[in-house]
Amino acid sequence: MRTPIVAAGGLMLMLAFSTVHAQRPRTADEEVNLRRTPIVEAVARTRNAVVNISATKMVAKRISPFDFDPFWHFFDSGQVVRVPSDSLGSGFIIHPDGYIVTNHHVIDRARAVTVEFADSRKLPAELISSDAEADLAILKVNHGQPLPAVELGDSSDLMIGEPVIAVGDPLGYSHTVSTGIVSAIRRELRDRNDKVILTDLIQTDAAINPGNSGGPLLNAYGQVIGINTAIRGDAQNIGFAIQVNRLRDLIPELMNPLQVRRLDIPIVLRERRTLRPPCRVYC
């Protein structure tokens, strides 16, 4: 009867050794930081390539004929003058030479455009080209040294429910990050007359607010899959982004010297597609 007892004792000893071995403290190289999620990694990789954009536009404003009269605006009187007004948006760097993508409506009719980087530096930007129908524009800043650029992903294989990250300047809160999912694809935007103004959009529940326009919508790898462009003002958590493949298709056209507003561009950008994302913009 002793033999089974010895075997059982040996098995218990082996189990005890295995348990102790499995609970061995991790070394420094094996430690896992549960706080450093893929979202944190993606934001860290792209933060310096996301910019805030301030556009100064001339808008019509009615001037009161009565000084400091709080009720004059109830009446259709007073002189209408054009005064400068600043609007806010976002953008992201696609080339180290300082080429930046944003929405056309962010810089439309702007007299001056200023770009603010993550380290709070501000530089004037010039409009290289824009496409009102696609609601996309390319700006250029002269920085003097290479700038960090984002990686362009592929929006042809988006999955409903996959996580996304929106980065931008909502309501002036610089480099705000929000997260959500791809809620739907191939959405349309219509104006008040039911005319389609944008098609093939990504719908997301990531928080997008005024000022996010032109900023990147990232996937879990930190690749740009969309350009945030609009929200439903009468709803919650319904935002829209232009698919990045639309930008990829337009890059050669936007950088064509025949399309640009300033013809002293030293380079022409092209986008080299690869079998696997991400892709890069080259000159």
PABA-799220 format. One line per 10 residues: number of its first residue (from 1); for each residue x, y, z of N, C-alpha, C, CB. Coordinates in steps of 0.2 Angstrom, whole numbers, always signed. Glycine has a CB too. Layout:
N
NUM = X/Y/Z/X/Y/Z/X/Y/Z/X/Y/Z | ...
! end
This chain:
283
1 = +4/-6/+0/+0/+0/+0/+4/+6/+0/-5/+0/+6 | +11/+6/+1/+15/+12/+2/+17/+15/-5/+21/+10/+5 | +17/+10/-10/+19/+13/-17/+14/+18/-19/+19/+7/-22 | +7/+17/-19/+3/+23/-21/+4/+29/-17/-4/+21/-21 | +5/+28/-11/+6/+34/-6/+12/+38/-9/+7/+33/+1 | +18/+35/-10/+24/+38/-13/+23/+41/-19/+30/+33/-13 | +19/+38/-24/+17/+41/-30/+13/+47/-29/+14/+36/-35 | +8/+47/-25/+4/+53/-24/+8/+58/-21/-2/+51/-19 | +13/+56/-16/+17/+62/-13/+21/+65/-18/+21/+59/-8 | +24/+61/-23/+28/+63/-28/+24/+68/-33/+31/+58/-32
11 = +18/+66/-34/+14/+70/-39/+12/+77/-35/+7/+67/-40 | +11/+77/-29/+10/+83/-25/+16/+87/-25/+8/+81/-18 | +22/+84/-24/+28/+88/-24/+29/+92/-31/+34/+84/-22 | +27/+88/-36/+28/+91/-43/+23/+97/-44/+27/+86/-48 | +17/+96/-42/+12/+101/-42/+14/+107/-38/+5/+99/-40 | +17/+106/-32/+19/+112/-28/+24/+116/-32/+21/+109/-21 | +29/+112/-35/+35/+115/-38/+32/+119/-44/+40/+110/-40 | +27/+116/-48/+25/+120/-53/+21/+126/-51/+20/+115/-57 | +18/+126/-46/+14/+132/-44/+19/+137/-42/+9/+130/-38 | +24/+135/-38/+29/+140/-36/+32/+143/-42/+34/+137/-31
21 = +34/+139/-47/+37/+141/-53/+33/+146/-57/+39/+135/-57 | +26/+144/-57/+22/+149/-61/+21/+155/-58/+15/+145/-62 | +22/+156/-51/+21/+162/-47/+27/+166/-46/+17/+161/-41 | +32/+164/-50/+39/+167/-49/+38/+175/-51/+44/+164/-54 | +40/+179/-48/+39/+186/-49/+42/+188/-56/+43/+191/-44 | +39/+192/-60/+41/+194/-67/+48/+198/-66/+36/+198/-70 | +52/+198/-71/+58/+202/-71/+56/+209/-74/+64/+199/-75 | +61/+213/-74/+59/+220/-76/+57/+220/-84/+65/+225/-75 | +60/+215/-88/+59/+215/-95/+52/+212/-96/+65/+211/-98 | +50/+208/-91/+43/+204/-92/+37/+208/-90/+44/+198/-89
31 = +38/+214/-86/+33/+217/-83/+28/+220/-89/+35/+223/-79 | +22/+220/-87/+17/+222/-92/+13/+228/-89/+11/+217/-94 | +13/+234/-92/+10/+240/-90/+3/+240/-93/+14/+246/-92 | -2/+238/-89/-9/+238/-91/-12/+244/-93/-13/+234/-86 | -9/+250/-91/-11/+256/-92/-9/+259/-99/-9/+262/-87 | -4/+256/-102/-1/+258/-108/-5/+253/-114/+6/+257/-109 | -11/+255/-115/-15/+252/-120/-13/+253/-127/-23/+253/-119 | -16/+250/-132/-15/+252/-139/-17/+259/-140/-19/+247/-144 | -22/+261/-137/-24/+268/-138/-19/+273/-136/-31/+270/-134 | -16/+272/-130/-11/+276/-127/-5/+276/-132/-8/+274/-120
41 = -3/+270/-135/+3/+269/-139/+1/+273/-146/+4/+262/-141 | -5/+273/-148/-7/+276/-155/-6/+284/-154/-14/+274/-157 | -9/+286/-148/-9/+294/-147/-2/+296/-146/-13/+295/-141 | +2/+292/-143/+9/+294/-142/+13/+295/-149/+13/+289/-137 | +11/+290/-153/+15/+290/-160/+13/+296/-164/+14/+283/-163 | +7/+298/-163/+4/+303/-168/+3/+310/-165/-3/+301/-170 | +4/+311/-159/+2/+317/-156/+6/+323/-159/+4/+317/-148 | +12/+322/-160/+16/+328/-163/+15/+329/-170/+23/+327/-162 | +11/+325/-173/+9/+326/-181/+2/+329/-181/+10/+320/-184 | -1/+330/-176/-8/+333/-176/-7/+341/-174/-13/+329/-171
51 = -11/+345/-178/-10/+352/-177/-17/+355/-176/-6/+355/-182 | -17/+361/-173/-22/+365/-172/-22/+371/-177/-23/+368/-165 | -28/+373/-180/-28/+377/-186/-33/+383/-184/-30/+374/-192 | -30/+389/-184/-34/+395/-183/-34/+399/-190/-31/+400/-178 | -40/+400/-192/-41/+404/-199/-45/+410/-197/-45/+399/-204 | -42/+416/-200/-45/+422/-199/-49/+424/-205/-40/+428/-198 | -56/+425/-205/-60/+426/-210/-64/+433/-209/-65/+420/-211 | -66/+436/-215/-70/+442/-214/-77/+440/-214/-68/+447/-220 | -81/+442/-209/-88/+441/-209/-92/+447/-208/-89/+436/-202 | -98/+447/-210/-102/+453/-210/-105/+454/-203/-108/+452/-215
61 = -105/+460/-200/-108/+461/-194/-111/+468/-194/-102/+461/-188 | -117/+468/-190/-121/+474/-190/-119/+478/-184/-129/+472/-190 | -117/+485/-185/-115/+489/-180/-121/+493/-178/-109/+494/-183 | -122/+493/-171/-127/+497/-168/-126/+505/-169/-127/+495/-161 | -132/+508/-171/-131/+515/-171/-131/+519/-164/-137/+518/-175 | -133/+515/-159/-133/+517/-152/-128/+514/-148/-140/+516/-149 | -124/+518/-145/-118/+515/-141/-121/+511/-135/-114/+521/-139 | -119/+505/-135/-120/+501/-129/-128/+499/-128/-117/+503/-123 | -131/+499/-133/-139/+498/-133/-140/+490/-133/-143/+502/-138 | -142/+487/-128/-143/+480/-128/-148/+477/-133/-143/+477/-121
71 = -153/+482/-135/-159/+480/-138/-159/+481/-146/-165/+483/-135 | -154/+484/-148/-154/+487/-155/-154/+481/-160/-147/+491/-156 | -151/+475/-158/-151/+469/-162/-157/+466/-164/-146/+464/-160 | -163/+468/-160/-169/+466/-161/-172/+469/-168/-174/+467/-155 | -169/+475/-170/-172/+479/-175/-167/+478/-181/-173/+486/-173 | -170/+478/-187/-166/+477/-193/-163/+484/-195/-170/+475/-199 | -158/+487/-191/-155/+493/-192/-148/+493/-191/-159/+499/-188 | -145/+498/-193/-137/+499/-192/-133/+497/-198/-136/+494/-186 | -127/+499/-198/-123/+498/-204/-120/+491/-203/-117/+503/-204 | -120/+488/-209/-116/+481/-210/-109/+482/-212/-120/+476/-214
81 = -105/+480/-208/-98/+480/-210/-94/+473/-210/-94/+485/-205 | -89/+472/-213/-85/+466/-213/-79/+467/-208/-82/+464/-220 | -79/+462/-203/-74/+462/-198/-71/+455/-198/-78/+464/-191 | -65/+455/-195/-61/+449/-195/-64/+444/-189/-54/+450/-194 | -64/+438/-191/-66/+433/-186/-62/+427/-186/-74/+432/-186 | -60/+424/-181/-56/+418/-180/-61/+412/-180/-51/+418/-175 | -59/+407/-184/-62/+400/-183/-57/+395/-182/-67/+398/-189 | -59/+390/-178/-54/+385/-176/-55/+378/-180/-54/+384/-169 | -50/+374/-181/-50/+368/-184/-44/+364/-182/-51/+368/-191 | -44/+358/-185/-38/+354/-184/-35/+351/-191/-40/+347/-180
91 = -29/+348/-190/-26/+345/-196/-21/+341/-194/-23/+351/-200 | -17/+338/-199/-12/+333/-197/-6/+333/-203/-14/+326/-197 | +0/+332/-201/+5/+333/-206/+6/+326/-210/+12/+334/-202 | +6/+327/-216/+7/+321/-220/+14/+320/-224/+2/+321/-226 | +18/+326/-223/+25/+326/-226/+30/+330/-221/+25/+328/-233 | +36/+327/-220/+40/+331/-216/+42/+338/-218/+47/+327/-215 | +41/+339/-224/+42/+346/-227/+37/+351/-225/+43/+346/-234 | +32/+349/-221/+27/+354/-218/+21/+354/-222/+30/+360/-218 | +19/+349/-225/+12/+349/-229/+7/+346/-224/+13/+344/-235 | +2/+349/-224/-4/+348/-219/-10/+347/-222/-4/+353/-213
101 = -14/+342/-220/-21/+341/-222/-26/+343/-217/-22/+333/-224 | -31/+346/-220/-37/+349/-216/-43/+349/-220/-36/+356/-212 | -49/+351/-217/-55/+352/-221/-55/+358/-225/-61/+351/-217 | -58/+358/-231/-59/+364/-235/-63/+369/-231/-62/+362/-242 | -68/+367/-227/-72/+372/-224/-69/+375/-218/-79/+369/-222 | -63/+372/-216/-60/+376/-210/-56/+382/-213/-55/+371/-207 | -53/+382/-219/-49/+387/-221/-53/+391/-227/-43/+385/-224 | -59/+389/-229/-62/+393/-234/-63/+400/-233/-69/+390/-235 | -61/+404/-238/-61/+411/-238/-57/+414/-232/-68/+414/-237 | -52/+411/-230/-48/+414/-224/-43/+419/-227/-44/+408/-221
111 = -42/+424/-223/-37/+429/-225/-30/+427/-222/-39/+436/-222 | -30/+423/-217/-24/+421/-214/-25/+415/-210/-21/+427/-209 | -20/+410/-211/-21/+404/-207/-15/+403/-203/-21/+398/-212 | -16/+401/-197/-10/+399/-192/-11/+392/-189/-11/+404/-186 | -5/+389/-189/-5/+382/-187/-1/+382/-180/-1/+378/-192 | -4/+379/-175/-1/+378/-169/+1/+370/-168/-6/+380/-163 | +7/+369/-166/+9/+362/-165/+8/+360/-157/+17/+362/-166 | +10/+354/-156/+9/+351/-149/+13/+355/-144/+10/+344/-149 | +19/+357/-146/+23/+361/-141/+21/+368/-141/+30/+360/-143 | +15/+370/-143/+13/+377/-143/+16/+382/-148/+13/+380/-136
121 = +21/+380/-152/+24/+384/-157/+18/+386/-162/+30/+381/-160 | +18/+392/-165/+14/+394/-170/+17/+396/-176/+9/+399/-167 | +15/+394/-182/+18/+396/-188/+12/+398/-193/+22/+391/-191 | +14/+403/-197/+9/+405/-203/+9/+399/-208/+10/+412/-206 | +3/+398/-211/+3/+393/-216/+0/+396/-222/-2/+387/-214 | +2/+393/-228/-1/+395/-234/-5/+390/-237/+5/+397/-239 | -10/+392/-241/-15/+387/-244/-12/+384/-250/-22/+390/-245 | -10/+378/-251/-7/+375/-257/-13/+374/-262/-3/+369/-256 | -18/+370/-260/-24/+368/-264/-29/+366/-260/-21/+363/-269 | -35/+366/-263/-41/+363/-259/-46/+361/-264/-44/+369/-255
131 = -51/+356/-262/-56/+354/-266/-62/+354/-262/-55/+346/-267 | -67/+359/-264/-73/+360/-260/-77/+354/-260/-76/+366/-263 | -78/+351/-266/-83/+345/-266/-80/+340/-261/-83/+343/-273 | -74/+338/-261/-71/+333/-256/-70/+336/-249/-65/+330/-259 | -71/+342/-248/-70/+345/-242/-63/+344/-239/-75/+343/-237 | -58/+344/-243/-51/+343/-241/-47/+349/-244/-48/+336/-244 | -41/+350/-240/-37/+355/-242/-30/+354/-239/-39/+362/-239 | -25/+356/-243/-18/+355/-241/-14/+362/-239/-14/+351/-246 | -11/+362/-234/-8/+368/-231/+0/+367/-231/-10/+371/-225 | +4/+372/-231/+11/+372/-230/+14/+376/-225/+14/+373/-237
141 = +18/+374/-221/+21/+378/-216/+29/+378/-217/+20/+377/-209 | +33/+383/-216/+40/+383/-217/+43/+382/-210/+43/+389/-221 | +45/+377/-208/+47/+375/-202/+55/+375/-201/+45/+368/-199 | +59/+374/-206/+66/+374/-206/+69/+367/-204/+68/+379/-201 | +65/+363/-202/+68/+356/-200/+62/+351/-201/+70/+355/-193 | +64/+344/-203/+59/+339/-204/+53/+339/-198/+62/+333/-205 | +47/+338/-200/+42/+337/-195/+39/+330/-195/+36/+342/-197 | +37/+328/-189/+34/+321/-189/+28/+321/-193/+32/+320/-181 | +27/+315/-196/+21/+314/-201/+17/+308/-199/+23/+314/-208 | +11/+308/-200/+7/+303/-199/+8/+297/-204/-1/+305/-198
151 = +5/+291/-202/+5/+286/-207/-2/+285/-210/+7/+279/-204 | -3/+285/-216/-10/+284/-219/-12/+277/-220/-10/+287/-226 | -17/+275/-217/-20/+268/-217/-24/+267/-223/-24/+267/-211 | -28/+262/-223/-32/+260/-228/-39/+259/-226/-30/+253/-231 | -44/+263/-229/-51/+263/-226/-55/+258/-230/-54/+270/-227 | -52/+254/-235/-56/+250/-239/-58/+243/-235/-52/+248/-245 | -55/+242/-230/-57/+236/-226/-59/+237/-219/-51/+231/-226 | -62/+243/-218/-65/+245/-211/-70/+240/-209/-68/+252/-211 | -69/+238/-202/-74/+233/-199/-79/+237/-194/-70/+228/-195 | -85/+236/-195/-90/+239/-191/-89/+236/-183/-97/+237/-193
161 = -88/+241/-179/-86/+240/-172/-79/+240/-170/-88/+233/-171 | -74/+241/-175/-67/+242/-173/-66/+248/-170/-63/+241/-180 | -61/+248/-165/-60/+255/-161/-57/+260/-166/-56/+253/-155 | -59/+266/-164/-56/+272/-167/-54/+277/-162/-60/+275/-173 | -50/+282/-164/-47/+287/-160/-48/+294/-164/-40/+286/-157 | -51/+299/-161/-52/+305/-164/-47/+310/-160/-59/+308/-164 | -43/+314/-164/-38/+319/-160/-39/+325/-164/-31/+316/-161 | -40/+331/-160/-41/+337/-163/-41/+343/-158/-47/+337/-167 | -45/+348/-160/-45/+354/-156/-52/+356/-154/-41/+360/-159 | -56/+352/-151/-63/+354/-151/-64/+360/-146/-67/+348/-148
171 = -68/+365/-148/-69/+371/-144/-63/+374/-142/-74/+369/-139 | -57/+373/-145/-51/+376/-143/-47/+372/-138/-52/+383/-140 | -49/+366/-136/-46/+362/-131/-41/+358/-135/-51/+358/-127 | -34/+361/-135/-29/+358/-139/-28/+351/-138/-23/+362/-138 | -27/+347/-144/-25/+340/-144/-29/+336/-139/-18/+339/-142 | -36/+336/-140/-40/+332/-136/-41/+325/-139/-47/+336/-135 | -41/+320/-135/-42/+313/-138/-49/+310/-136/-36/+309/-135 | -52/+307/-140/-58/+304/-139/-58/+297/-142/-65/+308/-140 | -62/+292/-140/-62/+286/-143/-69/+283/-144/-58/+281/-138 | -70/+279/-149/-76/+276/-150/-75/+270/-155/-81/+281/-153
181 = -80/+269/-159/-80/+263/-164/-82/+266/-171/-84/+257/-162 | -81/+262/-176/-84/+263/-182/-91/+261/-182/-80/+259/-188 | -96/+265/-182/-103/+264/-181/-106/+261/-187/-106/+270/-178 | -103/+264/-193/-106/+262/-200/-101/+265/-205/-113/+265/-201 | -102/+263/-211/-98/+265/-217/-103/+267/-222/-93/+260/-219 | -100/+271/-227/-104/+273/-233/-110/+277/-232/-106/+266/-237 | -109/+281/-227/-115/+286/-225/-114/+292/-230/-114/+288/-218 | -120/+296/-230/-121/+302/-234/-122/+308/-230/-126/+301/-240 | -120/+314/-232/-122/+320/-228/-126/+324/-233/-116/+324/-226 | -132/+326/-231/-136/+330/-235/-137/+337/-232/-143/+327/-237
191 = -138/+342/-237/-140/+349/-234/-147/+350/-233/-137/+354/-239 | -149/+356/-231/-156/+357/-229/-161/+356/-235/-157/+364/-226 | -158/+356/-241/-163/+355/-247/-162/+348/-249/-160/+360/-253 | -160/+343/-245/-159/+336/-246/-154/+335/-252/-166/+334/-248 | -150/+339/-253/-145/+338/-258/-139/+335/-255/-142/+345/-262 | -136/+329/-258/-130/+326/-255/-124/+330/-256/-129/+319/-259 | -121/+331/-251/-114/+335/-251/-108/+331/-250/-115/+341/-246 | -109/+326/-246/-103/+321/-245/-105/+314/-245/-99/+323/-239 | -102/+310/-248/-104/+303/-248/-98/+298/-246/-106/+301/-256 | -100/+292/-245/-95/+287/-243/-91/+289/-236/-90/+286/-248
201 = -95/+291/-231/-92/+293/-225/-92/+288/-220/-96/+299/-222 | -87/+288/-215/-87/+284/-209/-91/+287/-204/-79/+283/-207 | -96/+283/-201/-99/+286/-195/-96/+283/-189/-107/+284/-196 | -95/+287/-184/-92/+285/-178/-95/+288/-172/-85/+287/-178 | -95/+285/-166/-98/+288/-160/-92/+291/-156/-101/+282/-156 | -86/+291/-158/-81/+295/-155/-83/+302/-154/-74/+294/-158 | -82/+305/-149/-84/+312/-148/-81/+317/-153/-83/+315/-140 | -85/+320/-157/-82/+325/-162/-86/+331/-161/-83/+323/-169 | -83/+337/-160/-86/+343/-159/-83/+349/-163/-85/+345/-151 | -86/+355/-163/-83/+360/-167/-76/+361/-165/-88/+367/-166
211 = -72/+361/-170/-65/+362/-169/-61/+355/-171/-63/+364/-162 | -65/+350/-171/-62/+343/-173/-61/+343/-180/-66/+338/-170 | -65/+347/-184/-65/+347/-191/-57/+347/-194/-69/+352/-194 | -56/+342/-198/-49/+342/-201/-44/+337/-198/-46/+349/-202 | -46/+335/-192/-42/+331/-188/-42/+324/-190/-43/+332/-180 | -37/+320/-188/-37/+313/-190/-42/+308/-186/-30/+310/-189 | -44/+303/-189/-48/+298/-186/-43/+292/-187/-55/+296/-189 | -41/+289/-181/-35/+284/-181/-38/+277/-180/-30/+286/-176 | -35/+272/-182/-36/+265/-180/-32/+263/-174/-36/+260/-186 | -32/+257/-172/-29/+255/-166/-21/+255/-167/-31/+248/-164
221 = -19/+255/-173/-12/+255/-175/-9/+263/-175/-10/+252/-181 | -14/+268/-174/-11/+274/-175/-11/+277/-182/-5/+275/-172 | -14/+273/-187/-14/+275/-194/-21/+279/-195/-14/+269/-199 | -20/+284/-200/-26/+288/-201/-30/+284/-206/-24/+295/-205 | -37/+284/-204/-42/+280/-208/-47/+285/-210/-45/+274/-204 | -47/+291/-207/-52/+296/-209/-50/+303/-207/-59/+294/-206 | -54/+308/-210/-53/+315/-208/-60/+317/-205/-51/+319/-215 | -60/+319/-199/-66/+321/-196/-69/+327/-199/-64/+322/-188 | -75/+327/-200/-78/+333/-204/-85/+335/-202/-79/+330/-211 | -89/+331/-199/-95/+334/-197/-98/+330/-191/-100/+334/-203
231 = -104/+333/-188/-108/+330/-183/-115/+331/-184/-105/+332/-176 | -119/+327/-181/-126/+328/-181/-128/+333/-175/-131/+322/-181 | -130/+339/-177/-131/+343/-171/-137/+342/-167/-131/+350/-173 | -142/+338/-170/-148/+336/-167/-148/+329/-163/-154/+337/-171 | -142/+327/-163/-141/+320/-160/-135/+320/-156/-141/+314/-165 | -133/+314/-153/-127/+313/-149/-124/+307/-151/-129/+312/-141 | -117/+308/-151/-112/+302/-153/-113/+300/-161/-113/+297/-149 | -115/+305/-165/-116/+303/-172/-111/+308/-176/-123/+304/-175 | -105/+306/-177/-100/+310/-181/-98/+307/-187/-94/+311/-176 | -95/+311/-192/-93/+308/-198/-86/+310/-200/-98/+311/-204
241 = -83/+305/-204/-76/+307/-206/-76/+305/-213/-71/+303/-202 | -72/+308/-217/-70/+307/-224/-65/+301/-224/-67/+313/-228 | -67/+296/-228/-62/+290/-228/-55/+292/-231/-65/+285/-233 | -50/+290/-228/-43/+292/-230/-42/+290/-237/-38/+289/-225 | -45/+285/-240/-43/+283/-247/-46/+288/-251/-47/+276/-248 | -50/+292/-250/-52/+298/-254/-46/+303/-254/-59/+301/-251 | -43/+304/-248/-37/+308/-248/-32/+305/-252/-35/+310/-241 | -31/+299/-251/-25/+296/-255/-26/+296/-262/-25/+288/-253 | -32/+296/-265/-34/+297/-272/-33/+304/-274/-41/+294/-274 | -34/+309/-270/-34/+316/-272/-27/+319/-271/-38/+320/-268
251 = -22/+316/-268/-16/+319/-266/-12/+321/-273/-11/+314/-262 | -11/+316/-278/-8/+319/-284/-12/+324/-287/-8/+313/-289 | -18/+325/-287/-22/+330/-290/-21/+337/-286/-29/+328/-291 | -21/+336/-280/-21/+342/-276/-14/+345/-276/-22/+340/-268 | -9/+341/-278/-2/+344/-278/+0/+345/-285/+3/+339/-275 | -4/+344/-290/-3/+346/-297/-2/+353/-298/-9/+343/-302 | +4/+356/-301/+5/+363/-301/-1/+366/-305/+11/+364/-305 | -5/+363/-309/-10/+366/-312/-16/+368/-308/-13/+362/-318 | -16/+364/-302/-22/+365/-297/-20/+369/-291/-24/+358/-295 | -14/+370/-290/-12/+374/-284/-13/+382/-285/-5/+373/-282
261 = -14/+385/-280/-15/+392/-280/-9/+396/-281/-20/+395/-275 | -4/+393/-278/+3/+397/-279/+8/+392/-283/+6/+398/-271 | +11/+395/-288/+14/+391/-292/+22/+390/-291/+14/+393/-299 | +24/+392/-285/+31/+392/-283/+32/+386/-279/+33/+399/-280 | +29/+381/-280/+30/+375/-275/+36/+371/-278/+24/+370/-276 | +41/+370/-273/+47/+367/-275/+47/+360/-276/+52/+368/-270 | +41/+356/-274/+41/+349/-275/+34/+347/-277/+43/+345/-268 | +33/+341/-279/+26/+339/-281/+26/+332/-277/+25/+337/-288 | +21/+332/-273/+20/+326/-269/+16/+320/-273/+16/+327/-263 | +18/+314/-271/+15/+308/-274/+14/+303/-268/+18/+305/-280
271 = +9/+299/-269/+8/+294/-263/+9/+287/-266/+0/+295/-261 | +14/+284/-263/+16/+277/-265/+11/+272/-262/+23/+276/-264 | +7/+268/-265/+3/+263/-262/+7/+257/-261/-3/+262/-266 | +6/+253/-256/+9/+247/-255/+4/+242/-254/+14/+247/-249 | +6/+235/-254/+1/+230/-254/-2/+230/-247/+4/+223/-255 | +2/+232/-242/+0/+233/-235/+0/+240/-232/+4/+228/-231 | -5/+242/-229/-4/+249/-226/+1/+248/-220/-11/+251/-223 | +4/+254/-217/+2/+260/-220/+6/+262/-226/+4/+265/-214 | +4/+268/-229/+7/+271/-234/+11/+277/-232/+3/+272/-240 | +15/+280/-237/+18/+286/-235/+17/+291/-241/+26/+285/-234
281 = +18/+297/-240/+18/+302/-245/+25/+304/-246/+14/+309/-243 | +27/+304/-253/+34/+305/-255/+35/+311/-259/+37/+299/-258 | +41/+314/-260/+42/+319/-265/+47/+317/-270/+43/+326/-261
! end
